[in-house]
Amino acid sequence: MGNRIGIFGGSFDPIHNGHLLLAELCRESLNLDRVLFVLANVSPFKVNKQPARNKDRMEMLRLAIGGNSKFETDLREIERGGVSYTIDSVRSIAAENPDSELFLLMGADALADISKWREPAELLRLVTPCVISRGGVGEPNWAVLEPYIEPNRLDEIIRSKVVGPQIEISSFDLKERIKLGKSIRYQVPSAVEVFLKEHSVYGHPDTGF
């Protein structure tokens, strides 16, 4: 019998507590056996933005999820190089786990942009999106999926929705706070905060980061 595997892709630049909470809510709600944190080499939506060094993002991810036996680091996009497309990773994960059910973890904002993703119809054939509906934001726009799937499939995806709290943490804002020497305590795991300070990943030593 196959496992139920969650796929959570992103630049994780840096990974923060919002990422971790989303992943844990989906894991619990859908009874996932594993959640793969797939670290993007270059996001297709951020080709003109240089992320932190791969080795730094890899280490922060390792530190962030190390205490959860259900969470795993997946480096296939780093190893593949170039621009990272979700469909490529999903295909390879599906090939490695032919008897498993795959779920793609995403926020409602990512769902709204599904038409901009590569091969959305094929992607939705291979995985069931697990969409986080954040409190106070309203229902995700499920209509964006209608061009790509049958109505019964849409019903399945809606049933996989996970309701979570509204948490306003963004990697961009964290980097801005770091550059200004402001605290990021309680927004990232403490081990990640220490790593950022010790290695000055996004700022200079005299700012405290």
N, C-alpha and C positions, 0 to 999 in steps of 0.2 A: 504494500500500500504506500502511495507516495505521500510526501510531506506537503504542507501548506507553507509556501515561501513568500515572504514579503520582499519587494525590491524597492529600495529607497535611494534614488540617485540624486546627486547634487555636487556642487563645487565644495561645499562645507568649508567656507573661506571667511571666518572660521566656523566650525560646528558649534552650535549653542544649545541651550536647554530647550528651546522651542522645537528644534529638530528631534531631540531625544524624546520629548513628551509626545509628539506626533507619532513617532515610531512605536512607542510603548502603548499608546491608546489603540493603534491599529492592531498591534500584536495581540493585545488582550481581547479586543472586540471580535476579531476574526479567528481567534485561536490559532495563530500562526506558530509554526514550529521553529522558523528561523526568519530573521530579518537581515537582508544583505544591504549594507551601506555601500553603494556603488559610487566610488569617488571619480568625478569627471576629470578628464585631462584638460579639455577646453570645452566649455559650454557653447552650443551653437547660438545661444542668445547673448553670449558675452565674448565674442571672438576678438573684440577690440580692447578687452580689459584683461590685464595680466593678473592672475591670481597669485597667492603666495606660492612659494616653491612646493613642488609635489612632496618632497620629503617632510616638510613642515606640516602640510595638511594631512599627510598620512599619519604622522606621529600624533597630531591632535585628535584625529579620529580614533586611533588606537587607545589613547588615554581616555577619551570620552566614553567609549562603549565597553571598556575592558571589564567592568564589573557585572555585565549582563551576559549570561551564557547563551541567550537566544539571539544576540546581536553579533554580526560578523562583518569584518572589513572585506570588501571586494575590490580588487585593484585591476580588474581586466581592462578598464578604459585607460588607466595610466599606462599599462603595459602595451596596449594597442597604439597609443599615441594619436596625434591629430585631433580633429574635432570629435567630440563624443556624442553619439546619437543613441537614444534609449533603445530604439528598435534593434540595433546591433547587439547590445548587451542582453536584451530580452531573448533574442534568438539563441544566443550561445548558452544562456542559463536554461532555457527550455530544452535545448539539445542535451545538456548535462543531466537534466532532471526530467526525463520523459514522462514519468508517472506522477509528477507533482503538480499541484495547482498553484498558479502564480498570481500574485496580487501586486499592483503597482501603487505605491503610497504617494499621495500628492495632496496639496492644498487646493481649495476651490479656485484660487487664482491661476494655478497651473492648468486645471481643467478648462478654464475659459480660453486658454491659448492652444487647445489641442489641435486646432486646424493648422497651426504653424509647425507642428511636430512632423518629423519624417515618417511617412507611411502610417498614418493614424489608424486606418482600417485594419491593417495587418497587426499593428500593435494591440488593438482592442480585441483581436481574435485570440491572441496569445496570452493576454493577461486580463484580469478584472481590476479596474481602478478602485482603489480604496481611498475615497475622497473625504478629507476632514472638513466638516461643516462647523465653522467656528461660531461660538455664541455671539449674538449681536450683529452678525454679518448678513444673515438671511440664507435662504436655500441656494445651493449651487445651481448654476445655469445648466441643467441637464440637457437642454435643447441642442447644445453644441455637439452632442454625440449622435444625434438623430441621422445625419448623413452617412454615418459609418457603420451602424449596427441595426439589428432588428429590434422591434419593440420589446420582445420577451427578454432579450439581452440587456436592454436598457433597464428593465425592471430589476434584473439581477444586480446590476451595478448600483442602482439606487438603494437596494437592500443592504449593500456592503458599505454604505455611508457610515462614517464614524463622527459622532458629535463630540466636540471638545471645547475647552475654554478659549476665549479670545486672548491671545498672548502676543503682545507687540514687541517682538525681538527680531531684528534683522541683522544679517552679517554686515551689510553696508553701514548701518548705524553703529555697530560695535567697532568697526575699523575707524570710523570718525571719532568716536569717544577715545579710542586708544591714541590716535594722533594728537588729541587735545589733552592727553594725560588724565582723562576722567576714569572713574571706576567702572568696571564691568562685572563686579562681584555679583553673584547670584544670577547672572545672565548666561554664563558659561560654566561648565564643570570646573571645580577648583583646580584639578590637575591641569586643565587647559589654560586656566588663568596663570598658573605658575609658569607653564611652558612659554606662554606669550611674553611674560616679563623677563624670563631668563634669556630668551633668544631674540628679543626685539623684532618679532616677526613683521609687525606693521608700523613700528615707530622707532624711536631712538632711545637709548638707555637713559638719557637724562629726563625722560618723561615718566619713568617708572615702568614702562613697557619695553 
